Amino acid sequence: MTPRLLLIPAIALLLAACDIPGMGPDPRIAQREADARAIGGACRHAMRGIEDCYRLNERASKTAVFDGWKEMDQYMRDNKIEGQRPSVGVAEKEEIIEDKKPVAADEVKEKTADAKSRTGAKTTASDRL
């Protein structure tokens, strides 16, 4: 009977050392860290400073972004790879052309009165002037 009693704690001890499926780290956390490392690497390859990378990607983990940036920096130095400037150009400002025709004050009052009469709004004393 004593060997059976010793067998139960021995089995419990063995099972306690096992990795229970589903009790490991959350895969979403690992994915976010991998994404942040990729962001850091992409920022380094695009010749952006680490501070700019932090500012552009506020939701990403700063430590993971830095790790990715540092890893890509070392890789680029070892393989003598030049960074690529972003190819997004500065958009030219569009010229807005306005109609320079002066509008008489009477025309403005008529237009507002017509609009109010169509909507059924009541006219006030200031509208009649």
Secondary structure, DSSP 4 states (H G I P E B T S, - for coil): -HHHHHHHHHHHHHHHTSPPTT-S--HHHHHHHHHHHHHHHHHHHTT--HHHHHHH-TTS-HHHHHHHHHHHHHHHHHTTPPP----PPPPPPPPPP-------HHHHHHHHHHHHHHHTPPP-HHHH-
